[in-house]
């Protein structure tokens, strides 16, 4: 195998954010867009850009996940990739990336993984301008909204947007000057260009791209999914062609005020289950398994206690909405198998009925099995119900 030339350019991929505002059930970079994570899509664009050392900065404990993503993107060029743990702030994370640069690197790009759909041409423009000018370089887009200055919810004046631009990433810098700026930084800055300018260095601009928006909120994630389905990002990898499998488990204790709802059915004479919704552990386990298989987080992401519209909702409501979410992400549910562990109720007489209700709600075949635990554990003691599901999803044709 031919040796890969040592690149003079490095891209530090900042992927250490928690993703609190995104609420995707995982650190932001590892939340799924379609069949792939935000980080995977960001790496797709970088792999198609000019050759570079790639330093991925991730939350501590997620290094292995990042290496797996990098291997799937770079293949036999995986030796170009280094993965390091980030710090408590973005600035600390970039500093950790700088410390991992190879000696031959003289141009450094810092890129937010959350700008996952950035086209490779933007990377090339930034690199070319850094080398031409010797300055820091940011991709930018013009500000198109009308701007107002507000005090106490009252508009005080209009703001001229003519000299304003919206900054994007990757932001590029001569390595020596960037390391000097980091060594002298005495405060946190909103981005690397601000830190670089605070150290007295010039920052120039090149054209960015509308696809390089930052995925921060659930609405941004929906926008990215729509763009991927429409085929807009030129550098994005195609959705994964193979089926995907996910597992889900849910547990609820007896003691609810309402009649027992389980496996989409009402069970007269049986004690109810406690829960934010109807406590249907079988339906909830199916939801978790399907969402996991599609890379869409978990039941708390989409139906948690912060979503009052789902308070008291039945399991069928959850299943129908889950089917919609999976379809929006470009998948279809193949089938689901779920096992119930409980002393009661007895499923044998109503198994076919439960399978029919669950299958209709999900829009895919669901099989149900039930067992006891020989008196062991909380289910054996009759304190509640546990359910475990396995789901298969595949790219929608």
VOSE-155273 format. One line per 4 residues: their letters; for each residue y, x negated, z of N, C-alpha, C. Coordinates in steps of 0.05 Angstrom, whole numbers, plus 5000, padded with zeros to 4 digits. Each point is the difference from the previous one (the first is absolute). Example, Ala and Ser with C-alpha at 12.3 -4.5 7.8 and 13.67 -1.06 7.14 Angstrom:
2
as	4886 4736 5156 5024 5018 5000 5024 4982 5000 | 5021 5007 4986 5024 4984 5001 5022 5015 5014
//
This chain:
397
xxxx	4976 4983 5000 5024 5017 5000 5025 4982 5000 | 5019 5007 4983 5025 4984 4999 5016 5003 5025 | 5013 4978 5008 5017 5001 5024 5026 5015 4994 | 5009 5015 5019 5025 5015 4996 5023 4981 5007
xxxx	5020 4996 4982 5023 4983 5006 5014 5009 5026 | 5009 4981 5016 5014 5007 5024 5028 5011 4993 | 5006 5025 5007 5026 5012 4992 5023 4988 5016 | 5024 5002 4988 5024 4992 5013 5015 5024 5013
xxxx	4989 5023 4995 5012 5025 5010 4981 5012 5021 | 5011 5012 5021 4984 5015 5019 5013 5028 5004 | 4983 5019 5005 5009 5027 5007 4989 5007 5028 | 5019 5004 5018 4992 5008 5027 5001 5031 5000
xxxx	4977 5012 5005 4997 5029 5000 5001 5010 5029 | 5022 5013 5006 5004 5010 5027 4986 5026 5003 | 4977 5000 5015 4983 5024 5003 4993 5004 5029 | 5018 4993 5018 4993 5001 5029 5012 5024 5014
xxxx	5013 5018 4985 5013 5024 5012 4979 5020 5011 | 5009 5014 5021 4982 5020 5012 4998 5026 4985 | 5021 5006 4984 5000 5025 4985 5003 5025 5016 | 5016 4998 5022 5004 5024 5018 5011 5023 4984
xxxx	5020 4996 4984 5013 5022 4986 4981 5011 4978 | 4983 4984 4990 4981 5009 4979 4979 5018 5012 | 4992 4994 5025 4980 5017 5014 4974 5002 4984 | 4991 4977 4989 4976 5000 4984 4975 4994 5014
xxxx	5001 4998 5027 4975 4995 5015 4991 4971 5000 | 5016 4982 4989 4993 4971 4998 5026 4985 4996 | 5000 4973 5004 5023 4984 4993 5007 5006 4971 | 5026 5002 4994 5010 5011 4974 4985 4988 4976
xxxx	4997 4974 5000 4989 4987 4976 4972 5008 4994 | 4986 5011 5020 4972 5007 4997 4995 5030 4996 | 5022 5015 4997 4998 5028 4994 4994 5004 4970 | 4983 5019 4994 4992 5004 4972 5021 5015 4984
xxxx	5003 4991 4975 5017 5016 4982 4981 5018 4983 | 4982 4987 4986 4979 5015 4985 4973 4990 5009 | 4987 4985 4983 4975 4988 5008 5005 4972 5013 | 5024 4992 5002 5007 4974 5010 5023 5002 5020
xxxx	5003 4979 5016 5020 4999 5021 5027 4992 4988 | 5021 5004 5016 5027 4990 4992 4999 4970 4995 | 4987 4985 5018 4998 4971 4996 4986 4993 4974 | 4978 5014 4994 4986 4994 4975 5018 5004 4976
xxxx	5015 5021 4999 5018 5005 4977 5021 4978 4999 | 5011 4992 5023 5020 4978 5000 4988 4975 4989 | 4975 4993 5007 4987 4976 4991 4994 5002 4970 | 4995 5024 4990 4995 5004 4971 5024 4990 4984
xxxx	5024 5008 5009 5025 4991 4986 5004 4970 5002 | 4994 4989 5023 5004 4971 5004 4980 4984 4982 | 4976 5010 4999 4979 4986 4984 5007 5000 4970 | 5015 5020 4991 5008 5001 4972 5027 4985 4995
xxxx	5013 4991 5021 5025 4985 4997 4994 4970 4996 | 5021 4983 4996 4995 4972 4997 4983 4988 5023 | 4983 4981 4995 4982 4989 5020 5015 4990 5025 | 4989 5006 5023 5013 4992 5025 4979 4998 5022
xxxx	5006 4984 5020 4986 5002 5025 5008 5027 5013 | 4981 5014 5011 5005 5026 5012 4994 4998 5030 | 5020 5005 5017 4996 5000 5029 5003 5028 5010 | 4979 5012 5009 5001 5028 5010 5003 5000 5030
xxxx	5021 5013 5010 5005 5000 5029 4993 5028 5010 | 4981 5002 5018 4989 5026 5008 5000 5002 5031 | 4996 5024 5011 4998 5003 5029 4975 4984 5010 | 5002 4988 5023 4978 4986 5012 4976 5018 5002
xxxx	4977 4990 4991 4976 5016 4999 4993 5012 4973 | 5019 5000 4982 4995 5011 4973 4997 4979 4979 | 4997 4975 5008 4998 4978 4981 4976 5004 4981 | 4977 5008 5012 4976 5004 4984 5003 5021 4979
xxxx	5014 5022 5007 5005 5021 4981 5017 4990 4976 | 5020 4984 5007 5018 4989 4979 4985 4981 4982 | 4982 4984 5011 4985 4982 4983 4982 5016 4981 | 4988 5021 5010 4984 5017 4982 5016 5012 4977
xxxx	5024 5009 5006 5017 5010 4979 5007 4978 4980 | 5007 4977 5011 5007 4978 4982 4977 4991 4982 | 4976 5000 5011 4977 4992 4984 4995 5020 4977 | 5004 5026 5006 4996 5020 4979 5021 4998 4978
xxxx	5024 4989 5006 5021 4998 4980 4998 4974 4985 | 4998 4978 5015 5002 4973 4987 4974 4988 4991 | 4978 5010 5010 4974 4991 4991 4997 4969 5003 | 4995 4987 4977 4995 4971 5002 5026 4984 5004
xxxx	5023 5014 5000 5026 4987 5008 5006 5005 5029 | 4981 5009 5016 5004 5006 5028 5009 4976 5016 | 4995 4976 4990 5009 4976 5015 5031 4998 5001 | 5014 5016 4984 5029 5000 5001 5010 5015 5024
xxxx	4983 5015 5014 5009 5019 5021 4995 4988 5027 | 5020 5003 5017 4999 4993 5029 5007 5025 5015 | 4986 5006 5022 5006 5023 5017 5007 4990 5028 | 5023 5009 5011 5008 4992 5027 5009 5025 5015
xxxx	5000 4998 5027 5009 5021 5017 5030 4999 5003 | 5013 5024 5000 5028 5001 5002 5010 5000 5029 | 5026 5003 5003 5012 5001 5027 5010 5027 5007 | 5016 5001 5022 5010 5026 5010 5022 5011 4982
xxxx	5014 4983 4985 5021 5009 4982 4995 4991 4972 | 5014 5012 4981 4997 4992 4972 5007 4970 4997 | 5021 4992 5013 5009 4972 4998 4979 4981 5010 | 4987 5007 5022 4978 4983 5011 4976 5000 4981
xxxx	4995 5022 4986 4978 5001 4981 5006 4982 4976 | 5024 5001 4990 5007 4983 4977 4998 4970 5008 | 5009 4994 5025 4998 4973 5009 4971 4990 5001 | 4982 5018 5008 4971 4994 5000 4990 4994 4972
xxxx	5011 5015 4981 4992 4996 4972 5011 4973 4990 | 5025 4993 5007 5011 4974 4992 4984 4977 5010 | 4989 5003 5024 4985 4978 5012 4973 4995 4986 | 4992 5020 4983 4974 4997 4986 5003 4991 4971
xxxx	5025 4993 4992 5004 4992 4972 4988 4973 4994 | 4990 4997 4976 4990 4974 4991 5023 4981 4995 | 4994 4974 5001 5021 4980 4998 5014 5000 4972 | 4986 5008 4979 5011 4998 4973 5019 5024 4994
xxxx	5001 5020 5017 5016 5024 4994 5030 4993 5003 | 5016 5007 4980 5029 4995 5002 5016 5026 4997 | 4987 5022 4992 5014 5026 4997 4984 5021 5015 | 5014 5015 5017 4986 5019 5017 5011 5028 4995
xxxx	4982 5019 4996 5007 5028 4998 4989 5014 5024 | 5017 5017 5012 4991 5017 5022 5000 5029 4991 | 4977 5012 5003 4995 5027 4988 4989 5019 5021 | 5011 5024 5002 4990 5020 5018 4976 5014 4986
xxxx	4977 4999 5014 4976 5014 4989 5006 5030 4995 | 5018 5011 5016 5007 5028 4998 5013 5007 4973 | 5010 4980 4985 5010 5004 4973 4976 4995 4981 | 4980 5017 5003 4974 4994 4988 4998 5002 4970
xxxx	5019 5014 4988 4998 5005 4971 5019 4982 4984 | 5011 4979 5013 5019 4982 4986 4987 4988 4976 | 5012 5002 4976 4988 4989 4976 5001 4969 5000 | 4981 4987 4987 5000 4971 4999 5025 4988 4988
xxxx	5013 5014 4982 5025 4990 4987 5022 4994 5020 | 5000 5015 5022 5021 4995 5020 4996 4973 5013 | 4974 4994 5006 4994 4973 5012 5010 4978 4981 | 4994 5004 4974 5008 4979 4980 5030 4997 4999
xxxx	5015 5022 5001 5029 4998 4999 5011 4985 5024 | 4989 5006 5023 5010 4987 5025 4994 4970 4999 | 4976 4993 4992 4992 4971 4998 5018 4985 4981 | 5005 5012 4976 5016 4986 4980 5029 4996 5010
xxxx	5011 5020 5014 5028 4997 5009 5002 4981 5023 | 4981 4999 5018 5000 4979 5022 5000 4973 4988 | 4983 4995 4980 4998 4974 4988 5025 4993 4983 | 5012 5020 4988 5024 4995 4983 5024 4994 5018
xxxx	5004 5016 5021 5024 4999 5016 4998 4983 5025 | 4976 4997 5011 4997 4986 5026 5010 5017 5023 | 5005 5026 4995 5010 5018 5021 4977 5018 5010 | 5006 5015 5021 4982 5022 5007 5004 5022 4980
xxxx	4979 5016 4995 5001 5021 4979 4987 5025 5011 | 5013 5023 4996 4988 5026 5007 5000 5018 4976 | 4978 5015 4996 5001 5021 4980 5016 5024 5011 | 5015 5013 4984 5017 5022 5009 5000 5024 4981
xxxx	5006 5023 5011 5005 5024 4984 5027 5011 5007 | 5014 5013 4981 5026 5011 5007 4997 5024 5019 | 5020 5004 5016 5001 5023 5018 5010 5024 4984 | 4984 5021 4999 5008 5023 4983 5010 5024 5016
xxxx	4993 5001 5025 5010 5023 5017 5029 4996 5007 | 5014 5023 5003 5027 4999 5011 4999 4993 5029 | 5016 4982 5009 5000 4990 5027 5024 5010 5016 | 4995 5007 5025 5021 5010 5018 4998 4985 5026
xxxx	5023 4994 5012 5001 4990 5028 5002 5023 5019 | 4984 5001 5021 4998 5023 5018 5004 4990 5028 | 5014 5016 5016 5003 4995 5029 4996 5027 5014 | 4981 5000 5019 4994 5025 5015 4994 5023 4981
xxxx	4985 4995 4979 4991 5021 4981 5023 5011 4983 | 5023 4986 5000 5023 5008 4984 5005 4978 4979 | 5003 5008 4975 5006 4981 4979 5029 4991 5003 | 5004 4973 5002 5026 4989 5003 5012 4989 4975
xxxx	4983 4991 4981 5010 4989 4975 4977 4996 4981 | 5007 4999 4974 4980 4992 4980 4999 4969 4998 | 4977 4990 4993 4995 4971 4998 4996 4994 4970 | 5015 4981 4990 4997 4991 4972 4973 4986 4997
xxxx	4983 5011 4983 4973 4988 4997 5000 4979 4978 | 5022 4996 4986 5000 4981 4977 4991 4972 5007 | 5009 4988 5023 4991 4973 5006 4973 4999 5015 | 4987 5023 5005 4976 5001 5017 4975 5000 4982
xxxx	4979 4987 5011 4974 5001 4987 4979 5004 5022 | 4976 5010 4992 4978 5002 5018 4981 4976 4996 | 4995 4985 5021 4984 4976 4999 4970 5007 5001 | 4984 4986 4984 4972 5003 5000 4986 4973 5006
xxxx	4974 4999 4997 4985 4975 5001 4982 4999 4975 | 4991 4976 4992 5001 4975 5015 5027 4986 4999 | 5007 4988 5022 5024 4984 5002 4992 4971 4998 | 5014 4984 4983 4991 4973 4995 5020 4980 5009
xxxx	4990 4976 5008 5017 4979 5011 4988 4972 4994 | 5018 4980 4998 4990 4973 5001 4988 4995 5027 | 4976 4988 5001 4986 4998 5025 5016 4985 5021 | 5011 4977 4994 5013 4984 5020 5023 5015 5013
xxxx	5016 5014 4983 5023 5014 5010 4991 5024 5018 | 4978 5013 4992 4990 5023 5016 4989 4990 5027 | 4986 4978 5000 4989 4989 5025 5023 4991 5018 | 5021 4989 4988 5024 4992 5016 5013 5025 5012
xxxx	5002 5022 4984 5013 5024 5011 4984 5012 5022 | 4973 4999 4998 4984 5011 5022 5002 4982 5025 | 5001 4974 4996 5003 4982 5023 5026 5005 5015 | 5021 5009 4986 5026 5003 5012 5005 5029 5009
xxxx	4982 5019 4994 5005 5028 5005 5002 5005 5030 | 5022 5012 5008 5004 5006 5029 4999 5030 5006 | 4995 5016 4979 5000 5029 5004 4981 5012 4980 | 4992 5025 5005 4983 5015 4981 5017 5011 4977
xxxx	4990 4998 4976 5014 5010 4976 4983 5021 4986 | 5013 5017 4985 4987 5023 4987 4981 4991 4978 | 5006 4978 4987 4982 4989 4980 5005 4970 4998 | 4984 4987 4983 5002 4971 4998 5025 4991 4985
xxxx	5010 5017 4982 5025 4993 4987 5023 4998 5020 | 5001 5019 5019 5021 4999 5020 4998 4976 5017 | 4976 4992 5008 4996 4976 5016 5008 4975 4984 | 4993 5000 4974 5007 4978 4983 5030 4997 4996
xxxx	5013 5023 4996 5030 5000 4997 5014 4992 5026 | 4988 5008 5023 5013 4993 5026 4999 4970 5005 | 4982 4986 4986 4998 4971 5003 5019 4986 4980 | 5016 5015 4985 5019 4989 4982 4991 4996 4971
xxxx	4977 5012 4993 4989 4996 4973 5008 5024 4982 | 5002 4995 4975 5006 5020 4980 4976 5018 4994 | 5006 5026 4996 4979 5019 4992 5009 5014 4975 | 4983 4999 4979 5006 5013 4975 4981 5024 4996
xxxx	5005 5015 4978 4983 5023 4995 4989 5000 4972 | 4977 5013 4997 4988 5006 4974 4993 5030 5000 | 4993 5011 4978 4992 5028 4999 4973 5004 5014 | 5000 5021 5017 4975 5008 5012 4986 5021 4983
xxxx	4987 5018 5013 4985 5021 4985 4998 5025 5018 | 5002 5023 4987 4998 5025 5016 4972 5003 5012 | 4980 4987 4989 4973 5002 5011 4997 4983 5026 | 5020 4983 5005 4999 4983 5024 5011 5013 5024
xxxx	4997 5026 5003 5010 5014 5024 4981 4993 5024 | 5011 5003 5024 4985 4993 5024 4986 5025 5011 | 4973 4997 5004 4985 5022 5012 5003 4999 5030 | 5016 5019 5010 5006 5001 5029 4992 5026 5013
xxxx	5003 5022 4986 4994 5027 5011 4977 5013 4984 | 4989 5022 5011 4979 5014 4985 5010 5009 4973 | 5025 5007 4997 5011 5008 4974 4999 4977 4980 | 5006 4976 5009 4998 4976 4983 4971 4996 4991
xxxx	4981 5004 5018 4972 4997 4994 4991 5020 4978 | 5010 5025 5003 4994 5020 4980 5012 4993 4973 | 5024 4988 5000 5012 4992 4975 4983 4978 4987 | 4991 4981 5016 4983 4978 4988 4974 5011 4989
xxxx	4988 5019 5014 4976 5012 4989 5004 5015 4974 | 5023 5014 4999 5006 5014 4975 5004 4980 4977 | 5014 4979 5005 5005 4980 4979 4974 4987 4991 | 4982 4995 5018 4974 4988 4993 4984 5019 4983
xxxx	5000 5026 5007 4985 5019 4984 5012 5003 4972 | 5026 4996 4998 5013 5003 4974 4998 4975 4983 | 4990 4978 5012 4996 4975 4986 5026 4984 4996 | 5021 5006 5017 5025 4986 4996 5000 4971 5006
xxxx	4989 4990 5023 5002 4972 5006 4981 4983 4981 | 5012 4983 4985 4984 4985 4980 4980 4981 5013 | 5007 4989 5024 4983 4980 5011 4979 5011 5019 | 5000 5025 5006 4982 5011 5020 4971 5000 4989
xxxx	4982 4994 5018 4972 5001 4992 4991 5029 4997 | 4980 5004 4984 4990 5027 4997 4986 5009 5025 | 4999 5026 5006 4986 5009 5023 4971 4990 5000 | 4990 4994 5024 4973 4990 5003 4980 5019 4987
xxxx	4982 4990 4983 4983 5017 4984 4975 5008 5016 | 4993 4986 5021 4976 5006 5015 5004 5021 5021 | 4979 5015 5007 5003 5019 5022 5006 4985 5026 | 5011 5015 5019 5007 4989 5026 4989 5018 5022
xxxx	4992 4987 5022 4987 5014 5022 5017 4997 5025 | 5002 5022 5016 5014 4999 5025 4985 5015 5022 | 5005 4992 5025 4987 5014 5022 5022 5012 5018 | 4992 5021 5015 5018 5013 5019 4985 5011 5024
xxxx	5012 4999 5023 4988 5010 5024 5021 5016 5015 | 4992 5023 5012 5018 5015 5016 4985 5012 5024 | 5014 5002 5022 4989 5009 5025 5019 5021 5013 | 4989 5022 5010 5016 5019 5014 4984 5010 5024
xxxx	5014 5005 5022 4988 5010 5025 5001 5030 5000 | 4980 5012 5012 5001 5029 5005 5023 5006 5020 | 5010 5025 4999 5020 5008 5019 5025 5012 4987 | 4999 5004 4973 5022 5012 4986 5002 5030 5007
xxxx	5024 5011 4995 5004 5028 5006 4990 5019 4978 | 4999 4990 4976 4992 5017 4978 4969 4999 4996 | 4989 5019 4985 4971 4999 4995 4993 4974 4985 | 4975 4992 5002 4991 4976 4987 5002 5001 4970
xxxx	5014 4980 4988 5001 4996 4971 4987 4973 4995 | 4979 5001 4984 4986 4975 4994 4987 5002 4972 | 5003 4980 4984 4990 4999 4973 5010 5023 4983 | 5025 5008 5005 5013 5021 4985 4992 5028 5008
xxxx	4984 5003 5021 4990 5026 5008 5009 5006 5028 | 5002 5026 5006 5004 5010 5028 4973 5006 5012 | 4997 4991 5026 4974 5003 5013 5003 5018 5025 | 4996 5026 4997 5004 5018 5022 4982 4993 5024
xxxx	5012 5003 5024 4985 4994 5024 4998 4971 5008 | 5011 4982 4984 5000 4972 5006 5027 4991 5010 | 5001 4981 5019 5026 4991 5011 5016 4985 4978 | 5026 5003 5000 5017 4987 4981 5004 4971 5005
xxxx	5011 4986 4981 5006 4971 5002 5030 4996 5003 | 5007 4980 5016 5028 4993 5004 5010 4983 4977 | 5025 5005 4991 5012 4984 4979 5027 5010 4991 | 5015 4983 4986 5026 5007 4989 4998 5023 4980
xxxx	4978 5000 4985 4995 5021 4980 4977 5017 5011 | 4980 5006 4984 4979 5017 5010 4977 4984 5013 | 5003 4973 5000 4979 4983 5013 4975 4998 4984 | 5000 5006 4974 4976 5000 4984 4992 4971 4994
xxxx	4983 4989 5017 4993 4971 4998 4986 4994 4974 | 4985 5019 4989 4986 4995 4975 5020 4998 4977 | 5018 5019 4997 5020 4998 4979 5017 4975 5003 | 5007 4994 5025 5018 4977 5005 4986 4973 4992
xxxx	4974 4998 5006 4985 4976 4993 4999 4997 4969 | 4997 5023 4986 5000 4999 4971 5027 4990 4990 | 5021 5011 5011 5027 4992 4992 5004 4970 5003 | 4992 4989 5023 5003 4971 5005 4984 4984 4980
xxxx	4975 5009 4994 4983 4985 4982 5012 5000 4971 | 5010 5023 4991 5011 5001 4973 5025 4984 4998 | 5018 5002 5019 5025 4985 5000 4994 4970 5001 | 4980 4992 5016 4993 4972 5002 4990 4989 4973
xxxx	4983 5016 4987 4989 4991 4975 5022 4996 4979 | 5020 5018 5000 5021 4998 4981 5023 4981 5008 | 4998 4988 5023 5020 4981 5009 5026 5014 5008 | 4998 5024 5011 5024 5016 5006 5005 5003 5030
xxxx	4991 4982 5016 5005 5001 5029 4979 5018 5013 | 5008 5015 5020 4981 5017 5015 5012 5027 5006 | 4985 5016 5016 5009 5027 5005 5026 5001 5015 | 5005 4980 5018 5025 4999 5015 5024 4994 4982
xxxx	4995 4986 4978 5022 4994 4981 5011 5025 4988 | 4983 5019 4993 5009 5024 4985 5000 5026 5016 | 4985 5000 5022 4998 5026 5015 5004 4996 5030 | 5015 4979 5008 5003 4993 5028 5017 5020 5016
xxxx	5003 4994 5026 5015 5018 5017 5029 5001 4993 | 5010 4981 4984 5027 5000 4991 5005 5018 4976 | 4978 5014 4992 5002 5019 4978 4995 5028 5011 | 5021 5013 5010 4996 5026 5014 4989 5022 4981
xxxx	5003 4996 4974 4991 5021 4981 4969 5002 5000 | 4987 4979 5012 4971 5001 5001 4989 5007 5027 | 5017 5007 5019 4991 5008 5026 4984 5026 4997 | 4976 5000 5010 4983 5023 4999 4987 5005 4973
xxxx	5005 4982 4980 4989 5004 4973 4969 4997 5001 | 4987 5015 4983 4971 4998 4998 4991 4975 4985 | 4975 4993 5003 4989 4977 4986 5002 5003 4970 | 4997 5025 4989 5001 5004 4972 5028 4993 4989
xxxx	5021 5005 5015 5027 4992 4992 5002 4970 4997 | 4989 4985 5019 5000 4971 4998 4984 4991 4976 | 4977 5012 4995 4984 4991 4977 5013 5005 4974 | 5013 5024 4997 5014 5005 4974 5023 4981 4996
xxxx	5015 4994 5021 5022 4981 4997 4990 4972 4994 | 4978 4992 5013 4988 4974 4995 4992 4998 4970 | 4988 5021 4989 4992 4999 4972 5025 4996 4982 | 5022 5013 5008 5025 4996 4984 5010 4971 5002
xxxx	5000 4989 5024 5009 4972 5004 4984 4981 4983 | 4973 5004 5001 4982 4982 4985 5005 5003 4970 | 5004 5024 4991 5006 5004 4971 5026 4987 4992 | 5020 5002 5017 5026 4988 4995 4998 4970 4998
xxxx	4981 4988 5014 4996 4971 5000 4982 4992 4977 | 4991 5018 4983 4984 4994 4976 4970 4999 5005 | 4991 5013 5022 4971 5001 5006 4989 5028 4999 | 4974 5002 4999 4986 5025 5004 4978 4995 5020
xxxx	4994 5021 5016 4978 4997 5020 4974 5004 4986 | 4981 4982 5004 4973 5003 4989 4983 5018 5018 | 4995 4991 5024 4986 5017 5019 5005 4989 5029 | 4992 5016 5019 5003 4993 5029 4975 5008 5014
xxxx	4991 4982 5018 4979 5007 5019 5010 4997 5028 | 4995 5021 5017 5011 5000 5027 4978 5007 5019 | 4999 4985 5023 4980 5006 5021 5014 5008 5025 | 4991 5022 5012 5011 5011 5025 4982 4992 5023
xxxx	5012 4989 5022 4985 4994 5024 5009 5019 5022 | 4983 5018 5009 5008 5019 5021 4975 5016 5008 | 5001 5009 5025 4979 5018 5010 5003 5028 4989 | 5025 5008 4995 5006 5026 4991 5025 4999 4982
xxxx	5003 5018 4981 4982 5022 4993 4976 4990 4983 | 4981 5018 4996 4977 4994 4983 5006 5004 4971 | 4997 4979 4984 5009 5001 4972 4980 5011 4981 | 4974 4999 5007 4980 5005 4979 5003 5027 4986
xxxx	5007 5021 5014 5002 5026 4987 5025 5003 4983 | 5021 4983 5004 5025 5003 4986 5008 4975 4983 | 4980 4982 4997 5006 4975 4986 5010 5006 4971 | 4986 5016 4986 5007 5006 4972 5028 5013 4999
xxxx	5006 5018 5019 5026 5013 5001 5022 4979 5005 | 4995 4982 5018 5020 4979 5006 5005 4982 4976 | 4978 4992 4987 5003 4983 4976 5015 5014 4978 | 4996 5025 4997 5015 5015 4979 5029 5001 5006
xxxx	5008 5006 5025 5028 5002 5007 5014 4973 4998 | 4987 4979 5010 5012 4973 4999 5003 4990 4971 | 4979 5005 4984 5000 4991 4972 5023 5014 4985 | 5003 5026 5005 5021 5015 4986 5027 4990 5007
xxxx	5005 4994 5026 5026 4991 5009 5007 4972 4988 | 4980 4982 4999 5004 4973 4991 4999 4998 4970 | 4986 5019 4987 4997 4998 4971 4979 4980 4992 | 4981 4995 5017 4979 4980 4995 4976 5006 5018
xxxx	4976 4992 4992 4976 5006 5016 5001 4987 5028 | 4995 5016 5021 4998 4991 5027 4973 5008 5012 | 4985 4980 5010 4975 5006 5013 5004 4996 5030 | 4986 5017 5016 5004 4999 5029 4972 4996 5013
xxxx	4999 4981 5019 4976 4997 5016 5009 5001 5029 | 4981 5007 5018 5007 5003 5028 4977 4988 5017 | 5008 4988 5023 4980 4988 5018 5011 5002 5028 | 4982 4995 5019 5008 4997 5028 4996 4971 5007
xxxx	5007 4993 5025 4998 4972 5008 4981 4997 5024 | 4981 5017 5002 4980 4999 5022 5012 4998 5027 | 5022 5015 5004 5012 5001 5026 5018 4977 5007 | 5004 4981 4981 5016 4976 5005 5029 5004 4992
xxxx	5018 4988 5014 5028 5000 4993 5013 5027 5005 | 5026 5001 4991 5015 5025 5006 4990 5024 4984 | 4989 4994 4975 4989 5023 4985 4974 5009 5013 | 4984 4982 5010 4975 5007 5014 5005 5016 5025
xxxx	5023 4994 5013 5008 5014 5024 5013 5027 4994 | 5004 5006 4975 5012 5025 4992 5030 5001 5004 | 5013 4977 5000 5029 4999 5005 5016 5003 4974 | 4988 4997 4977 5015 5001 4975 4983 4996 4976
xxxx	5014 4996 4977 4987 4997 4974 5010 4975 4987 | 4982 4986 4987 5007 4976 4984 4989 5004 4971 | 5015 4991 4981 4992 5002 4972 5006 4974 4986 | 4982 4991 4982 5004 4976 4984 4995 5007 4971
xxxx	5019 4992 4983 4998 5007 4971 5001 4974 4983 | 4987 5002 4977 5001 4979 4980 5009 5014 4974 | 5021 4989 4987 5010 5012 4975 5000 4981 4978 | 4996 5009 4976 5002 4984 4975 5022 5012 4983
xxxx	5018 4983 4991 5021 5008 4981 4998 4982 4976 | 5011 5010 4978 5000 4983 4975 5025 5006 4985 | 5009 4982 4983 5024 5005 4984 4997 5025 4984 | 5021 5016 5000 4999 5025 4984 5000 4993 4971
x	4984 5014 4985 4998 4995 4971 5023 5014 4985
//
